[in-house]
Amino acid sequence: MPEGPATTAASVVAAARVRILWVLSLGQVLGGVAFGATIALGAVLAADISGDDALSGLAAAAVTLGAAALAIPLAALARRRGRRISLTSGMGIALVGVALVIAAASTRMFPLLLVAFALIGAGQAANLQSRFAATDLATDRTRGRDLSIVVWATTVGAVLGPNLVGPGEGIGAVFGMPPLTGPYVFTIVAQLLAIGLYLVALRPDPLMLADRLRADTPADSAAGAVMHPDRPSVARFAIFAIAASHGVMVAVMAMTPVHLQHHGAALTVIGLTISLHIAGMYALSPIFGVLADRLGRVHTVAIGQALLLASLLTAWLWAEAQAAVTVSLVLLGLGWSAATVAGSALLTEATAEQLRTRRQGRSDLTMNLVGAGGAISAGVVLGWIGYSGLALVSILAVAAVVVGLLVVWRPASRG
């Protein structure tokens, strides 16, 4: 018996989906290596070139704002030309930024350095977009899991990237590069590999294929090309939940090293705390992806808020205990992971197909802006009412998400 259109479409989607998940995951590893090596030296370079330690934080701020500024243009490019061109463009712009970092270090031009880091933000914007690319061919039963696999792949790059700083300095000395820029050799190689990977291997383009399937395949077919009604209020909540959870995570995480240092913690303790926090952010994301698929997106966002609340209460009550702060940071990473994975899946399903990339770009823009604002305001709050006070104030953001949960629970719980 010959295969029908539905059977053929289902086989195409099954094969393409697995291949694309592998490509996106490997791209995340390469992007994480590039981004990790960049951020590890950003503050040091900024302080060295500007001659003012107070300006060191502008490096990370520039990357975050660059990622925010490029989120919507890259999403629009994906809508017009597909994920392959959009992700490649983001990595290409970041590669230009890396070259300008080396040029700024050579010429000792601080404004050029900030422009360079803003362009590097395009790579971060592309990495964020990859998680949405993983949902283009997913079904309602696998969307959370597929998205979380790509998020999990970030773990490898996030851990490996900063550890390349030492070897990179030796390589930079061999090539006669300016001080502190040697590790960017690894960044350049990783970016080039990511660009080649997306150009060559991200075929068929997941977004373009999904569009063709929706146009050609009945909604109830085995291909899983289900048309979703647009639910703008649920989509707005998803954007808010992702951004608020990210803002809480960035604010508390950014101030934890300062707080621990002020209380006499050794650098090894600070490093271990941040490493465990990063592990909490990414390593267990597949578990939250499965929960989002089985329990529902809204229920998993609620789990994320419960974890964030537990983290903040721990930091508030036992801010003076290093072990408690470490536990708090792990819970903080877990809460962020649950909210981000489930919120991203919820945003995708609550948005009509023709509006998805636009809202996904808007979500990444909002997420980055709130993160930048959280990092900046956290320093002020820390100086005003201390680390316990910062945790207590951050609970307000969690409370706001919980209120939103109660509003959208009924219409969204089926997602």
N, C-alpha and C positions, 0 to 999 in steps of 0.2 A: 504494500500500500504506500503510495507516494506521500511524502511529507507535505503537510499543509503550511500555509504562511505562519500560523501561530507557532507551530513546532520549530520551523526554521528560525523565526525571530528569537524564540526562547534559547535555542542552542547558541546563536550569535551572542546574545546577552550574557549567557553563562560563561562562555569562553572569554569574551572581552572583559567582563567584570573582574575575573580572577587575575588576568594579565594586568589590567589597569591598577588594581590594588597593589600588586607587586611593584609596578613602576612608581606609583605615588609614594609608597613606603620607602623605596630606595632613594627617591628624590628627597624625602624628608630627612633621611640619614645624612645625605650630602649637604643639604641646606642647614641642618643642625651643626655639622662640623664647621661649615663656613661661618655661621652666625655665632657659634660658641667661641671660636678663636677671635672673632671680631670684638665681641663684648668683653672678653677677658682683659683686653688691653685698652679698650676705649677710654675709660676714665683715666688711666695712667698717661696715655698719649695726650689727652686734653689738658691734664694738669701740667705735663712737661712742656707742651708747646705754648700754652697760655701763660705759664709761669705763676699760676694761681690755683691752689688746691680747691678753692671754693667753686671754680668753674668745671671741675672734673665731672660733675653730674650731668653737664650739658651734652656729653657724648651719648649717653643712653637716652636722654630726652630727645635728641635729634633723630636717633634711629626710630624711636616710637612715633614721633610726629611725622617722620617720613613714611613709615608704614601706614599711618592713618591717612595721609594725603594721597597715597597711591592706591589705597584699597578700592575706592569706587572706580577710578580709571581702569584698573586691571580687571575688575568685575565687568565693566562695560565692554572691554576688549574681549573678554571670554564670551560674552553674549553675541558679539559680532563675528569673532573669528575662532572661537573654541578655547578650551582649557589649554591645549598644547601651546598655542601662540601666546596666551596670557601668562602662563607660568614661565615660559622661556623668556618673555620680555621682562618679567620681574627679576629673574636671575641675571639677565643681561644688564639691566640698570644697576643692580647691586654690584656687578663686576666693575662697572665704570666707577662706582663709589669707592671700591677697594683701591683702584688705581689712583684715585684722587687722594685717598688717605696717605698713600706712600709719597705722592707729590707734596702734600701739605707738610708731612714730616721732613721732607728734604728742604722745603723753602721756609719752614717755621711759620706758616700762615694759618692762624687759628680760625678765621672765618671760612677758609677753604676746607679745613678739617670738619667743621660743622656741616657744611654743604655735602661733603663726602659721606658722612655718617647718615644724613637724611636720605641720600640715594641708596645706601645700604639697606635702609628700611624697606625698599622694594622687595628685597629677598625675603624679609620677614612677612611682608604682605602676601607674597607668593606661597610661602609655607602655610600661612593661615588659610589661603584659598584652597590648598590641596585637600583639606579635610572636607570641604564642600564638594570638590571634584569626586571624592570617593562616594558621594551619595547620588551622583547623576544616574547611574545604572542600577542602584540598589533597589530592592523591593521594600515594602513596609516592614517585612519580617527581618530584614538584614541591615536596614539603614544605620541604626545605632552601632551595630558591630563593625560594619565596614568603615564608618567614620572613625571609630575608636582605634582600629588597627593602624590607620595612618597617623593618628595622634600618638599612639604608642611608639611608632618608629622614631619619633623625635627624641626619645630617651637615649638612643644610641649616640646621635650626634651631640646632644646636650652634654653628655658625660665625656665623650671623646674630644670634642672641640677644645675646651679649656686646657686639657692635658697635653695639647700639641704646642703650647706656648714655649716650653723649654727647648724641645728639639727645633722649633722654628727659629729661635734666636740664633742657634748655631748655623742653620742653613742661611739665614740672613747675613751673617758675618762672612760666609763664604762668597756670597754674591755681592758683597759690599753695599748692602741696603742700609738705610738710615736706622739708627737705634730704635728698638721697640716695634719695628715693622716686619721683622723676619717671619713671624708666624703667619703673616698674610700670604705667604707662599702657599700654605695649605688652603687658605681661603680661596685663592685664585684657582687652584687645581680643583677643589671641590665644586666651585661655581661652574667651571668649564665642563666638568663631568655631568653636573646636573642639567646644564643647557643641552649637552649632547644627548643625554638620556631622554629628556622630554621631547626633543625634536625627532629623535629616531624611534623611540619605543612607545610613546604615548599615542598609539594608533591601534584601533580607531579612536578618534577623539571622543571621550565619554559624553560630553555635552552635546556635540553634534549628532552622535549616534542616538542619544536619548531623544532628541528632537525628531529625528527621522522615525524612530519607533512610535512615538506618540502620534505622529501624523499618519502612519501607515497601519498601525496595529489596533484592533478593537480593545477597549479598556478592560474587558474581562478575559483577555487572552492569557496564556501561560507565560508570555514574555514579561509580564509584570509592569507594563507601561501604564500604570494607573494614573488617571487624571485626578488631581486633588482640587477641591473647591478652595477659593481664596478666603482665608480667615484673618483679616488684617489685625484684629485686636489680639488674637493669639500670637501672631507674628511679632507684634510690637512688644508683647510681654516677653517673648523669647529673646529678643534683642536686649531688652532691659535686664533680664536675668543674667544673660551672658556678661554684659558690660558691668553690672553691679558686682557680680561674683569676681570678675577680673580686677575691678578696682579695689575691692577688699583684699584680695590676694596680694596685689602689687604693693599696696600701702603698708601692710603688716610685714611682708617679706623684705621690702626695701629697708625698713628701719630695724629689723632684727639684728643684723650684724653690728650696727651702731649701739643698740641697747646692750648686747652681750659684751661688746668691747668695753663699754662704760662700767660694766659690772665685773671686769677682770677675767673674762673668758679668754682662753688661749685661741690663737688663730686656727689651730687644728679643730677645736670644738666648734668654732664658727663655720669652718669649712664643712665639717661633718653635718651640722644642722642644715645648711643650705643644700647639701647633696641629698640628704634624706627628704627635704622638701621637694626638690626636683623629681626625685623618685616617686613621691606621692602624686605629683602632678601628672606624670606620664605612664609610669610602669603598670598601674592597675586600670588604665583607661579601657582595655577590652572588657573588663568585668562590668564597668558602668555601661558600656555599649550593649552588652547582653541584657543587663537589667533594663535599659531603656527600651529594648525590643520586647522583652517579656512582661515587665511590669507597666510599661508606658513611659512616655517622655516626661510628662508632668510629674509623675510619681518620683522619677529619678532626679529631676530638678529639686524636688522637695528633699530627697535624701542628701543632695549636695548642700542645701541650706542648713540641714541639721548638722552636717559635718563642719560647716563653716561656723555655725553657732557654738558647737563644742570646742572648736579651736579658739575662738575669741574669748569664751568664758574661761578656758584654761589659762590663756595669756593674761586675762584680767585678774584672776584670783591668785595665780602663782608666777607673776612676772619676774620675781627675784630668783626663782629656781631654774637653773640652766636645763635640767632634764625636762621640766614642765614646758619650757619654751620650745625645746626640740619636739616634744610630743605635739605641741600646738602647731608647729610648722608642718609636721607630717599631716595632721588633720586638715590644715589649710590647703595643702596641695591636693588631698583627696577630694575635698569639697569643691575646689575649682574644677577638677577633672570631671566629676559627676555633673556639675552644672553646665560646663562647656560642651561635653559630649551630648548630653540629653537636650540641652537648649538648642544646639546646632541642628540636631535631627528634628526637633519640634519646629524650628524656623523653616526648614526645608518643606516639611509636610503641611504647614499652615499657609504656604504661599503657592499661588497658582504658578504653573510652570513658566509662563512667559515673564513673570516678575521675580523669579528666584535669584538670578545673579545680581539684580539691582539691590534686593534686600540683603543678600549675603554680603555684598560690598558695604552696604550701610551698616550692617552689624559689625564688620571688622573695623570700619572707621570709628564707630561709637566705642567699641571695645578698647581701641588704642588710645583714643582721646581720654576716656575715663581712667585708663591705666596711667597715662602721663599725669593727669590731674591728681590721681591718688598718690603717686610718688612724690609730687611737689608738695601737696598739702600735708602729707604724713610727717614730713620734717618739721613743719610748723606746729602740728599737734603734739609731736613728740617733745619738742622744746617747751611747749605750754603746759601739758598735763601728763607727760611721761608715757611710757609704753603701755601701762595698764589703761590709761585714759584713751590712748589710740585704739586699743582693742574694744573698749566700751563704746566709743563713738562709731566704730565700724559695724557694731551690731545694728545700728540704725539702717544701714544699707541692706543687711540680711532681713530685717523686719519688713522693709519696703517690698522686697521680693516675695516674702511670705504673704503679704497682703495681696499682691498681684496673683499669686497662686490661688488664693481663695476666690478671686474674681473669675479666673479663667478655668478653674478646675473642671467644671462640668463639661463645657464645650471642648476642652482640649484633652481630657483624660482618655478619650478614645484613641488619641495619637500616641 
